[in-house]
Every structure is written in structure tokens, then in C-alpha cells.
Amino acid sequence: MKKVTEIVWELAAPVAAENGCELWDVEYVREAGQWYLRLYLDKEGGIDILDCEAVSRRVSDLLDEVDPIEGSYMFEVSSAGAERPLKRPSDFARFMGSAVLVKTYKPINGRKEFPGTLTGYENGAVTLECGGETLQFEKTEVALVRLRVEF
């Protein structure tokens, strides 16, 4: 049986594409006793409120038809954001050479956050150039990798 996020991805990705957007991620999470279904969009030049509205209306109609989720939930559509998390191998390939922040589950040399430049990704292991030093993090150490905006 498919996960809710997989079903929603299959419904939403073509709608996003029809509207000139890319579906970046789908989340189905429980927060403060309420379920949230969230779609995150991306497109060249950025996402605006009209993109979110167009995708939201169409996907909402499809969700009503297919009804893949039992019970109530809040449905949200937004931009993936400038400091979006990288999750799939294609995300890492796309942003190779970009500024990122790696967060680890446990401290490494007294730190859990490592800003640097993404220089490698293989089977979940992340390589980072950080202050002239090359750091490698195994998949089991990495809690989060997200893009980092530098000012």
C-alpha cells in the first residue's frame, strides 16, 4: 500500500507542471493535534501567491475525488523557500557547489551545525568544504541538509 505522500505526489506533480512549477516536496505531518498536508513548489524566478492558489485549487479538487486521506486535515501549498531542505539525490546533484548547512544528530567535535559548500553526495553521505577543510558526514549522522543563503 502506498503512503499518503506518494499518492498525493502522483496527483499533484502533473498539476504543478501544468502551472509551470515543479513539485519540490509533499509532507503529511501531525502538529499540535492536527494533521497537515503540505505541498512545496519551486520554479525558475520563484513561486508567487497565484502559483500557490492555482495548484491548491486543482489539487484540492483531485483530493476530494480520490479521497486518499481518512479524517480531517489542513491543506497548504507554498514555496519550497530559499533555504529548502535537500532530500533526494537529484536535489543534491542540482545544488552541488551551493552553500548549505548540515545539521547532525549528535555533536561532532562539540558542534551540530556545519555551514559550508556542498562538494559531494553518495549513498546518503554528504561531503562539505568548510573553512578550507573537507568534512564528510555519513548518512546515519545527518539530521538535515538545507540550502543556506549568504548575505
Residue frames as qw, qx, qy, qz and C-alpha x, y, z in Angstrom:
[[0.000, 0.888, 0.459, 0.000, 0.00, 0.00, 0.00],
 [0.407, 0.502, -0.011, 0.763, 1.30, 3.44, -0.95],
 [0.276, -0.380, -0.427, 0.773, 1.95, 6.18, 1.59],
 [0.154, 0.867, 0.403, -0.250, -0.28, 9.26, 1.61],
 [0.110, -0.759, 0.283, 0.576, 2.66, 11.37, 0.43],
 [0.289, -0.109, 0.794, 0.524, 3.27, 9.08, -2.57],
 [0.246, 0.615, 0.743, 0.099, -0.39, 9.19, -3.62],
 [0.037, 0.914, 0.194, -0.355, -0.53, 12.96, -3.26],
 [0.255, -0.529, 0.505, 0.633, 2.76, 13.35, -5.15],
 [0.303, 0.190, 0.823, 0.441, 1.30, 11.40, -8.09],
 [0.140, 0.800, 0.583, -0.010, -1.79, 13.64, -8.09],
 [0.124, -0.919, -0.075, 0.368, -0.01, 16.95, -7.54],
 [0.475, -0.352, 0.467, 0.658, 3.14, 16.72, -9.71],
 [0.329, 0.402, 0.637, 0.570, 1.28, 16.92, -13.04],
 [0.058, -0.913, -0.404, -0.024, -0.84, 19.83, -11.74],
 [0.391, -0.748, 0.144, 0.516, 2.28, 21.70, -10.65],
 [0.450, -0.077, 0.585, 0.671, 3.87, 21.08, -14.07],
 [0.210, 0.678, 0.618, 0.339, 0.73, 22.31, -15.88],
 [0.159, -0.967, -0.194, 0.038, 1.11, 25.55, -13.92],
 [0.456, 0.762, -0.278, 0.366, 4.79, 25.97, -14.80],
 [0.415, -0.709, 0.471, -0.322, 6.00, 24.78, -11.41],
 [0.555, 0.211, -0.797, 0.111, 7.92, 21.82, -10.02],
 [0.777, -0.569, -0.120, -0.241, 6.64, 19.87, -7.04],
 [0.178, 0.652, -0.639, 0.367, 9.56, 20.04, -4.58],
 [0.109, 0.078, -0.907, 0.399, 8.14, 18.08, -1.64],
 [0.614, -0.441, -0.389, -0.527, 5.00, 16.66, -0.01],
 [0.061, 0.192, -0.772, 0.603, 4.61, 16.48, 3.76],
 [0.640, -0.474, -0.425, -0.430, 1.88, 14.81, 5.79],
 [0.350, 0.149, -0.659, 0.649, 2.56, 15.58, 9.44],
 [0.464, -0.719, -0.514, -0.065, 0.76, 15.87, 12.76],
 [0.279, 0.242, -0.299, 0.880, 1.32, 19.12, 14.64],
 [0.216, -0.053, 0.420, -0.880, -0.46, 20.22, 17.81],
 [0.438, 0.251, 0.777, -0.377, -3.11, 17.52, 17.40],
 [0.599, 0.661, 0.122, -0.435, -3.95, 18.46, 13.79],
 [0.727, 0.094, 0.528, 0.429, -2.87, 16.75, 10.55],
 [0.187, 0.800, -0.169, -0.544, -1.30, 18.92, 7.83],
 [0.765, 0.317, 0.438, 0.349, -0.83, 18.06, 4.17],
 [0.041, -0.852, 0.159, 0.496, 1.71, 20.42, 2.65],
 [0.772, 0.469, 0.246, 0.351, 2.90, 20.83, -0.91],
 [0.293, -0.729, 0.207, 0.583, 6.09, 22.76, -1.59],
 [0.679, 0.677, 0.254, 0.128, 6.59, 24.23, -5.06],
 [0.403, -0.519, 0.316, 0.685, 9.55, 25.61, -6.98],
 [0.630, 0.672, 0.331, 0.208, 10.03, 27.35, -10.32],
 [0.527, 0.150, 0.095, 0.831, 12.58, 29.46, -12.10],
 [0.025, -0.480, -0.105, -0.871, 12.17, 33.02, -10.89],
 [0.082, -0.024, 0.681, -0.727, 10.30, 31.96, -7.74],
 [0.150, -0.496, -0.848, -0.108, 6.82, 31.00, -6.65],
 [0.162, -0.180, 0.134, -0.961, 4.13, 33.61, -6.04],
 [0.413, 0.132, 0.639, -0.635, 0.72, 33.51, -4.40],
 [0.689, 0.371, -0.139, -0.606, -1.03, 32.99, -7.76],
 [0.459, 0.315, -0.826, -0.092, 1.02, 29.84, -8.39],
 [0.053, -0.039, 0.879, -0.473, 0.10, 28.51, -4.95],
 [0.537, 0.254, 0.341, -0.728, -3.56, 29.34, -5.46],
 [0.660, 0.370, -0.424, -0.498, -3.80, 27.69, -8.90],
 [0.399, 0.210, -0.890, 0.072, -2.12, 24.48, -7.74],
 [0.180, 0.007, 0.747, -0.640, -4.07, 24.46, -4.47],
 [0.632, 0.232, 0.118, -0.730, -7.48, 24.75, -6.15],
 [0.708, 0.316, -0.528, -0.347, -6.84, 21.96, -8.65],
 [0.332, 0.195, -0.886, 0.258, -5.13, 19.57, -6.23],
 [0.339, 0.002, 0.593, -0.730, -7.84, 20.18, -3.64],
 [0.749, 0.231, -0.092, -0.614, -10.46, 19.10, -6.20],
 [0.639, 0.297, -0.705, -0.079, -8.41, 15.97, -7.03],
 [0.062, 0.167, -0.839, 0.514, -8.04, 15.12, -3.35],
 [0.572, 0.083, 0.351, -0.737, -11.81, 15.41, -2.93],
 [0.784, 0.289, -0.347, -0.426, -12.31, 13.00, -5.85],
 [0.610, 0.276, -0.731, 0.133, -9.68, 10.41, -4.89],
 [0.648, -0.638, 0.090, -0.406, -10.09, 10.87, -1.10],
 [0.723, 0.261, -0.587, 0.256, -6.76, 9.24, -0.11],
 [0.151, 0.240, -0.616, 0.735, -6.80, 10.55, 3.48],
 [0.445, -0.573, -0.686, -0.058, -9.18, 9.41, 6.20],
 [0.396, -0.665, -0.376, 0.509, -10.25, 12.12, 8.61],
 [0.168, 0.978, 0.117, 0.038, -9.71, 15.84, 8.50],
 [0.680, -0.172, 0.103, 0.705, -6.51, 17.72, 7.71],
 [0.082, 0.881, -0.021, -0.466, -5.30, 21.19, 6.82],
 [0.759, 0.380, 0.330, 0.412, -4.09, 21.59, 3.22],
 [0.130, -0.881, 0.134, 0.435, -1.33, 24.09, 2.46],
 [0.765, 0.446, 0.193, 0.422, 0.60, 24.97, -0.70],
 [0.196, -0.938, 0.128, 0.256, 3.70, 27.16, -0.53],
 [0.471, 0.756, -0.449, 0.074, 7.12, 27.90, -1.95],
 [0.896, -0.066, -0.328, 0.291, 9.91, 25.47, -1.11],
 [0.394, -0.907, 0.048, 0.140, 11.80, 28.53, 0.16],
 [0.357, 0.822, -0.427, 0.120, 15.31, 29.84, -0.36],
 [0.109, -0.517, 0.802, -0.277, 16.69, 27.68, 2.46],
 [0.891, -0.005, -0.134, -0.434, 14.88, 24.50, 1.50],
 [0.659, -0.393, 0.641, -0.005, 15.97, 21.07, 2.74],
 [0.460, 0.451, -0.684, -0.344, 17.73, 18.77, 0.28],
 [0.770, -0.163, 0.499, -0.363, 16.29, 15.25, 0.48],
 [0.921, 0.319, 0.224, -0.024, 16.61, 13.34, -2.80],
 [0.683, -0.163, 0.374, 0.606, 19.81, 12.52, -4.69],
 [0.376, 0.628, 0.406, 0.547, 18.57, 14.79, -7.51],
 [0.227, -0.966, -0.118, -0.046, 18.34, 17.70, -5.03],
 [0.616, -0.608, 0.283, 0.413, 21.99, 17.21, -4.07],
 [0.611, 0.192, 0.475, 0.603, 23.08, 16.92, -7.71],
 [0.179, 0.841, 0.366, 0.357, 21.17, 20.08, -8.64],
 [0.239, -0.957, 0.053, -0.152, 22.73, 22.14, -5.84],
 [0.855, -0.124, -0.001, 0.504, 26.29, 20.75, -5.92],
 [0.445, 0.267, 0.003, 0.855, 28.67, 23.64, -5.23],
 [0.263, -0.734, -0.230, -0.583, 26.00, 25.61, -3.34],
 [0.056, -0.363, 0.593, -0.717, 26.16, 26.96, 0.20],
 [0.692, -0.357, -0.566, -0.270, 24.46, 24.54, 2.60],
 [0.346, -0.526, 0.558, -0.540, 24.06, 23.89, 6.30],
 [0.650, -0.031, -0.758, -0.038, 24.49, 20.34, 7.57],
 [0.530, -0.514, 0.363, -0.569, 22.88, 19.53, 10.91],
 [0.433, 0.169, -0.882, 0.078, 23.91, 16.34, 12.71],
 [0.704, -0.500, -0.451, -0.225, 22.01, 14.22, 15.22],
 [0.746, -0.568, -0.127, 0.324, 24.88, 14.22, 17.71],
 [0.048, -0.948, 0.260, 0.178, 27.67, 16.73, 18.28],
 [0.874, 0.255, -0.002, 0.413, 30.86, 16.20, 16.27],
 [0.500, 0.139, -0.194, 0.833, 33.83, 17.97, 17.87],
 [0.099, -0.399, -0.477, 0.777, 31.34, 19.89, 20.02],
 [0.285, 0.282, -0.170, -0.900, 29.18, 21.10, 17.11],
 [0.497, 0.358, 0.782, -0.111, 25.93, 20.00, 15.49],
 [0.473, 0.837, 0.224, -0.156, 25.80, 22.60, 12.68],
 [0.558, -0.265, 0.451, 0.644, 28.28, 22.87, 9.83],
 [0.453, 0.827, 0.090, -0.322, 27.96, 25.64, 7.21],
 [0.391, -0.408, 0.625, 0.539, 29.92, 25.15, 4.02],
 [0.489, 0.459, -0.405, -0.621, 29.85, 24.34, 0.32],
 [0.896, 0.074, 0.394, -0.190, 28.32, 21.07, -0.86],
 [0.150, 0.648, -0.665, -0.340, 31.07, 19.19, -2.71],
 [0.275, 0.156, -0.929, -0.194, 29.84, 15.60, -2.70],
 [0.707, -0.070, 0.350, -0.610, 26.94, 13.25, -2.14],
 [0.490, 0.226, -0.806, -0.242, 26.98, 9.47, -2.42],
 [0.564, -0.266, -0.781, -0.020, 24.53, 6.96, -0.90],
 [0.488, -0.797, -0.345, -0.094, 23.42, 9.48, 1.72],
 [0.637, -0.403, -0.069, 0.654, 26.93, 10.55, 2.73],
 [0.192, 0.965, 0.146, 0.107, 27.50, 14.30, 2.40],
 [0.671, -0.066, -0.015, 0.738, 30.83, 15.98, 1.70],
 [0.050, -0.976, -0.212, -0.013, 31.27, 19.63, 2.62],
 [0.532, 0.322, -0.165, 0.766, 34.03, 22.17, 2.13],
 [0.428, -0.854, -0.291, -0.062, 34.04, 24.09, 5.40],
 [0.289, -0.926, 0.231, 0.080, 36.64, 26.78, 6.12],
 [0.278, 0.702, -0.650, -0.081, 39.32, 25.21, 3.94],
 [0.297, -0.226, 0.908, -0.188, 38.65, 21.78, 5.45],
 [0.562, -0.007, -0.634, -0.532, 36.85, 18.87, 3.77],
 [0.419, -0.129, 0.712, -0.548, 34.29, 17.21, 6.03],
 [0.454, -0.053, -0.772, -0.442, 32.37, 14.02, 5.29],
 [0.507, -0.120, 0.515, -0.681, 29.21, 13.05, 7.12],
 [0.023, -0.076, -0.983, -0.163, 27.80, 9.53, 6.95],
 [0.381, -0.395, -0.550, -0.630, 24.09, 9.12, 6.26],
 [0.582, -0.501, -0.628, 0.126, 23.45, 7.98, 9.85],
 [0.385, -0.282, -0.294, 0.828, 24.98, 11.21, 11.22],
 [0.009, -0.116, -0.259, -0.959, 23.00, 13.66, 9.09],
 [0.167, 0.499, 0.699, -0.485, 19.75, 15.02, 10.51],
 [0.372, 0.851, 0.328, -0.174, 19.23, 17.70, 7.85],
 [0.425, -0.100, 0.340, 0.833, 20.91, 19.35, 4.89],
 [0.255, 0.850, 0.445, -0.123, 19.42, 22.59, 3.67],
 [0.464, 0.587, 0.118, 0.653, 20.43, 25.39, 1.34],
 [0.414, -0.623, -0.261, 0.611, 21.96, 28.39, 3.06],
 [0.295, 0.877, 0.189, 0.328, 21.51, 31.95, 1.89],
 [0.600, -0.251, -0.117, 0.750, 24.61, 34.05, 2.34],
 [0.078, 0.969, 0.236, 0.012, 24.37, 37.80, 2.73]]
